[in-house]
Amino acid sequence: MGRIAAFLLIFNSIAFGQAPAGNEKFDQKKYEDAVNAYEKIPVAERDAGILNRLGISYHLLSRFKEAENAYRSSLSKDDKNGAALNNLAALYYSQAKFSDADRQIRRALARNPDNTFMRLNLHAARYAQDSQKAARNVVASLSKTNPLLIEKIDGDFLQVVMLMPAKDIEESSLHERRGDSFFARKMYEEAIGEYNKAIAIDHYNASTLNRLGLVYHQSQKFNDAERYYREALKQNPYFVEVLNNIGTIEYGRQHYDRAMDQYKKALSIHPESPTIILNMGACLFDMKRYDEAMKATQRALELDPRVLDRSSGFGTLIQTSRRNDPTVSYYFAKIYAARGEKDLAISYLNRALDEGFKEFDKIKTEPAFASLANQEGFIKIMDRITDLSTSAAPR
């Protein structure tokens, strides 16, 4: 009995040491040695991360069936494992199964919508699926130098090669960079010209399509902006920034129910985006659903206390501009008072009065404003209310 226990102890200690050994060989790109180490770990003790790395090792050794089994085993341990979801798509891509790669990477993006590798791999898979003749010509040219069609390995993620002809990639990228430069300098017409040249070559690039929409958006050309946002969404249906940006278009048109639909879709993908929650709050304020709007705004500030400091329209996510509304300013004063930001609360109360807020009793009796009672600014607000009440009284 003692011999059995001793054997099991020795076996377990050896097995326990195989994960670090396998990871070391994996990091050294010694994939055959990594496989040998990982395979010595008892099946029940292989976690999702180890199985994903085992899959990559098999993949890069062109042992495709074993790679697929390892990736799927990783997903059975953790069905939200973004790396394994992505790498299974890359495995199909390595075998020139472009339709399967496209379907798989879409499933991956549904669970990890912000992942850069997945977005790049979806771009590559969409192009390869729809341009199979050109893609297979590039595959043939890479048959000796990169038969697996893997661009790079970063940690536990594989990025595939874009199979567009090199001259087209270079030209499209050049126009995209020029567009970014003009956009950053607010030279919108020039940016529009460059982005249009880029998508004329590569209309599968959802990121460029979104930026073209943004430039039109900033140029107040809302129909054109929506057109390109929706084109971007066709390429990547989980592009949360685009869903938000379509929402801001609808908000600007005062189509509040439609805007809310877009914001809800965006939040179903990225539930803790402070900008999107703030935009939803702005929409709810304009719908006069003040209590809901206040809760949304408070949540956005909890997630990012500086979210209201950001200028609208920069980057890839449009933030709505709040309309002048004395009731909204009153609610913002409540929000900031509750957060202990007294100066901002007083500033918004003054703004509410400037905009014509007349419900003075609400200011006097609101519990959130009790902490402001001794503030000089708040005392002056009380004086303003007295003056306004006197001037409004019938003579």
C-alpha positions in Angstrom: 0.0 0.0 0.0 2.9 2.3 0.9 4.6 1.6 -2.4 1.4 2.5 -4.3 1.1 5.8 -2.4 4.7 6.6 -3.0 4.3 5.8 -6.8 1.2 8.1 -7.0 3.1 10.9 -5.2 6.0 10.6 -7.6 3.7 10.4 -10.6 1.7 13.4 -9.6 4.8 15.5 -8.9 6.1 14.6 -12.4 2.8 15.4 -14.0 2.6 18.7 -12.1 5.9 19.7 -13.5 4.9 19.1 -17.1 2.8 22.3 -17.4 5.7 24.7 -16.7 8.0 22.5 -18.9 5.5 22.6 -21.7 5.0 26.3 -21.4 8.7 26.9 -21.5 9.1 24.9 -24.7 6.1 26.6 -26.1 7.6 30.0 -25.5 10.8 28.9 -27.1 8.8 27.8 -30.1 9.9 24.2 -29.6 6.4 22.8 -30.4 7.3 19.1 -30.6 8.8 19.3 -27.1 5.8 21.3 -25.9 3.5 18.6 -27.1 5.5 15.9 -25.4 5.4 17.8 -22.1 1.7 18.7 -22.3 0.7 15.1 -23.3 2.2 13.9 -20.0 -0.3 15.9 -18.0 -3.3 13.7 -17.0 -6.3 14.4 -19.2 -8.4 15.4 -16.2 -5.8 18.0 -15.1 -5.4 19.8 -18.4 -7.1 23.2 -18.1 -8.4 25.3 -21.0 -5.2 27.3 -21.3 -3.0 24.2 -21.5 -5.3 22.6 -24.1 -5.3 25.7 -26.2 -1.5 25.8 -26.2 -1.5 22.0 -27.0 -3.8 22.9 -29.9 -1.4 25.6 -31.1 1.5 23.3 -30.9 -0.2 20.6 -33.0 -1.4 23.3 -35.4 2.0 24.7 -36.0 3.3 21.1 -36.5 0.6 20.7 -39.2 -1.2 18.0 -37.2 -4.6 19.4 -37.9 -6.9 16.8 -36.5 -5.1 16.7 -33.2 -5.1 20.5 -33.1 -8.8 20.6 -33.6 -9.4 18.0 -30.9 -7.3 20.1 -28.5 -9.0 23.3 -29.3 -12.4 21.7 -28.9 -11.3 20.2 -25.6 -10.2 23.6 -24.4 -13.7 25.0 -25.3 -15.4 22.1 -23.4 -13.5 23.3 -20.3 -14.3 26.9 -20.9 -16.8 27.7 -23.7 -15.9 31.4 -23.4 -12.2 30.9 -24.0 -11.5 33.6 -26.6 -8.1 32.2 -27.6 -9.4 28.7 -28.4 -12.4 30.2 -30.3 -10.1 32.3 -32.4 -7.5 29.6 -33.0 -10.0 27.1 -34.2 -11.0 29.6 -36.9 -7.3 30.1 -37.7 -7.0 26.3 -38.1 -9.8 26.2 -40.7 -8.0 29.1 -42.4 -4.8 27.2 -42.5 -6.6 24.5 -44.4 -8.1 27.0 -46.8 -11.6 26.3 -45.4 -12.4 30.0 -45.6 -16.2 29.7 -45.2 -15.7 27.6 -42.0 -13.1 30.1 -40.8 -15.6 33.0 -41.3 -18.4 31.2 -39.5 -16.1 30.3 -36.6 -14.5 33.7 -36.2 -18.0 35.2 -36.1 -18.9 32.9 -33.3 -15.7 33.9 -31.5 -16.5 37.6 -31.9 -20.0 37.1 -30.5 -18.2 36.3 -27.2 -15.2 38.5 -27.4 -16.3 41.5 -29.6 -13.4 43.8 -28.7 -10.6 41.4 -29.4 -8.2 42.8 -31.9 -7.0 39.5 -33.3 -10.5 38.3 -33.9 -11.3 41.5 -35.8 -8.3 41.2 -37.9 -9.0 37.5 -38.6 -12.6 38.2 -39.5 -11.4 40.8 -42.0 -9.0 38.3 -43.5 -11.6 35.5 -43.6 -14.3 37.7 -45.2 -12.0 38.7 -48.0 -10.7 35.1 -48.5 -14.2 33.7 -48.6 -15.5 36.3 -51.1 -12.3 36.5 -53.3 -11.3 32.8 -53.4 -9.5 33.0 -56.7 -7.2 35.8 -55.7 -6.8 34.3 -52.2 -5.8 30.9 -53.5 -3.2 32.6 -55.8 -1.6 34.1 -52.7 -1.9 30.8 -50.9 0.0 29.1 -53.7 2.7 31.8 -53.5 3.1 31.2 -49.8 3.1 27.4 -50.1 6.9 27.1 -49.4 7.4 30.1 -47.0 4.2 30.1 -44.9 2.0 27.1 -45.8 0.0 27.5 -42.5 -1.0 31.1 -43.4 -0.2 32.3 -39.9 0.9 36.0 -39.7 2.0 35.9 -36.0 1.6 34.3 -32.6 0.9 36.7 -29.7 0.6 34.9 -26.4 -2.2 32.4 -26.9 -3.6 34.0 -30.0 -3.0 33.2 -33.7 -3.3 35.9 -36.4 -3.8 34.8 -39.9 -2.2 36.2 -43.1 -4.4 38.6 -45.2 -4.6 36.9 -48.6 -5.1 40.1 -50.6 -2.4 40.8 -53.1 0.5 42.7 -51.5 0.2 45.7 -53.7 -3.5 46.1 -52.9 -2.8 45.8 -49.1 0.0 48.4 -49.4 -2.1 50.9 -51.4 -5.2 50.5 -49.2 -3.2 50.9 -46.1 -1.5 54.0 -47.5 -4.9 55.7 -48.1 -6.1 54.6 -44.7 -3.1 56.2 -43.0 -3.6 59.4 -45.0 -7.3 59.4 -44.0 -6.4 59.0 -40.3 -3.9 61.9 -40.6 -6.5 64.2 -42.2 -9.2 63.1 -39.7 -7.0 63.9 -36.8 -6.5 67.4 -38.2 -10.2 67.8 -38.8 -9.6 68.1 -42.5 -12.8 66.1 -43.2 -13.2 66.4 -47.0 -9.6 65.3 -47.5 -10.1 62.4 -45.0 -13.3 61.3 -46.9 -11.4 61.2 -50.1 -8.6 59.0 -48.7 -10.9 56.6 -46.9 -13.1 56.2 -50.0 -9.9 55.3 -52.0 -9.0 52.7 -49.3 -12.4 51.0 -49.3 -12.5 51.0 -53.1 -9.6 48.5 -52.8 -10.7 46.8 -49.6 -14.3 47.1 -48.7 -14.0 44.3 -46.1 -12.3 46.6 -43.6 -14.9 47.4 -41.0 -12.6 49.7 -39.1 -12.0 51.9 -42.2 -15.8 51.9 -43.0 -16.5 53.0 -39.4 -14.0 55.8 -39.6 -15.4 57.0 -42.9 -18.8 57.1 -41.2 -17.3 59.1 -38.4 -15.9 61.7 -40.8 -19.2 62.1 -42.5 -20.8 62.3 -39.1 -18.5 65.1 -38.1 -19.3 66.8 -41.4 -23.0 66.7 -40.5 -23.7 64.4 -43.5 -25.8 62.0 -41.5 -27.2 59.9 -44.3 -23.7 59.2 -45.6 -22.5 58.5 -42.1 -25.3 56.0 -41.5 -24.6 54.3 -44.9 -21.0 53.6 -44.0 -21.8 52.6 -40.4 -24.2 50.0 -41.8 -21.6 48.8 -44.3 -19.2 48.3 -41.4 -21.8 46.4 -39.5 -22.3 44.0 -42.5 -18.6 43.2 -42.3 -18.6 42.8 -38.5 -22.0 42.5 -36.8 -20.4 42.6 -33.4 -18.7 46.0 -33.9 -20.0 47.7 -30.8 -18.7 51.1 -31.7 -20.7 51.1 -34.9 -23.9 50.1 -33.1 -23.4 53.0 -30.8 -22.6 55.4 -33.7 -25.8 54.5 -35.5 -27.6 55.1 -32.2 -26.2 58.7 -32.2 -27.4 59.2 -35.7 -31.0 58.2 -34.7 -30.6 60.4 -31.5 -29.7 63.4 -33.7 -32.9 62.8 -35.7 -34.9 62.6 -32.5 -35.8 59.0 -33.3 -35.3 58.1 -29.7 -36.9 54.6 -29.8 -34.6 53.6 -32.7 -31.6 55.1 -30.9 -32.4 53.1 -27.8 -32.6 49.9 -29.8 -29.1 50.5 -31.1 -27.7 51.3 -27.7 -29.4 48.2 -26.2 -27.8 46.1 -28.9 -24.4 47.7 -28.2 -24.8 47.1 -24.5 -25.8 43.4 -25.0 -22.3 43.0 -26.5 -20.4 45.4 -24.2 -22.5 45.9 -21.1 -20.1 48.1 -19.2 -19.3 50.8 -21.8 -19.5 54.1 -20.0 -19.9 56.1 -23.3 -22.8 53.9 -24.5 -24.5 54.0 -21.1 -24.1 57.8 -21.0 -25.6 58.1 -24.5 -28.5 55.9 -23.4 -28.9 58.3 -20.5 -29.0 61.3 -22.8 -31.6 59.6 -24.9 -33.7 58.8 -21.8 -33.5 62.4 -20.7 -34.9 63.6 -24.0 -37.6 61.0 -23.7 -38.5 62.7 -20.3 -37.7 59.4 -18.5 -35.7 61.3 -16.0 -35.3 58.8 -13.2 -34.1 56.1 -15.6 -31.8 58.6 -17.3 -30.3 59.6 -14.0 -29.6 56.0 -13.1 -27.9 55.5 -16.5 -25.8 58.6 -16.1 -24.8 57.6 -12.5 -23.7 54.2 -13.8 -21.6 55.7 -16.6 -19.8 57.9 -14.1 -19.3 55.0 -11.7 -17.6 53.1 -14.6 -15.6 56.2 -15.7 -15.7 59.4 -13.6 -14.2 61.3 -16.5 -16.6 60.1 -19.2 -18.4 63.5 -19.3 -15.0 65.3 -19.8 -14.5 63.8 -23.2 -15.2 65.8 -26.4 -17.6 64.2 -28.7 -16.5 62.7 -32.0 -12.9 61.7 -31.4 -11.7 58.1 -31.7 -14.1 55.5 -32.9 -17.0 56.0 -30.5 -19.3 59.0 -30.8 -20.6 60.6 -27.6 -23.8 62.5 -27.9 -24.0 66.2 -27.1 -26.6 67.0 -24.4 -29.3 69.3 -25.4 -30.1 72.4 -23.2 -32.9 71.4 -20.8 -33.3 72.9 -17.3 -34.7 69.7 -15.9 -31.7 67.7 -17.2 -29.4 70.3 -15.6 -31.3 69.9 -12.3 -30.8 66.1 -12.5 -27.1 66.5 -13.3 -26.8 68.7 -10.2 -28.4 65.8 -8.1 -26.0 63.3 -9.6 -22.9 65.4 -8.8 -24.2 66.3 -5.3 -24.7 62.6 -4.6 -21.1 62.0 -5.7 -19.8 64.7 -3.4 -18.7 66.9 -6.3 -20.1 70.1 -4.8 -18.7 72.6 -7.2 -20.1 70.7 -10.2 -23.5 70.3 -8.5 -23.7 74.1 -7.9 -22.6 74.8 -11.4 -25.4 72.6 -12.8 -28.0 74.3 -10.5 -26.9 77.7 -11.8 -27.2 76.3 -15.3 -30.7 75.0 -14.6 -31.8 78.4 -13.4 -30.2 80.1 -16.4 -32.1 77.7 -18.7 -35.4 78.6 -16.9 -35.9 76.0 -14.2 -38.9 77.1 -12.1 -39.6 74.3 -9.7 -37.7 76.1 -6.9 -39.2 73.9 -4.1 -37.5 70.9 -5.6 -34.1 72.6 -5.1 -35.0 73.6 -1.6 -36.2 70.2 -0.5 -34.0 67.8 -2.4 -32.1 65.6 0.1 -29.1 65.4 -2.2 -28.5 69.1 -1.8 -28.4 69.1 2.0 -24.6 68.7 1.8 -24.4 72.0 -0.1 -26.3 74.1 2.4 -23.1 75.7 3.8 -21.5 76.3 0.4 -21.2 79.9 -0.6 -22.3 79.0 -4.2 -25.4 77.3 -2.9 -26.3 80.2 -0.6 -26.1 82.5 -3.7 -28.4 80.0 -5.5 -30.9 80.4 -2.7 -30.6 84.2 -3.1 -31.2 83.8 -6.8 -34.3 81.8 -6.2 -35.6 84.4 -3.8 -35.1 87.1 -6.4 -36.6 85.0 -9.2 -39.6 84.2 -7.0 -40.1 87.9 -6.1 -39.9 89.0 -9.8 -42.3 86.4 -10.8 -44.9 87.2 -8.1 -48.0 89.0 -9.3 -48.2 92.7 -8.4 
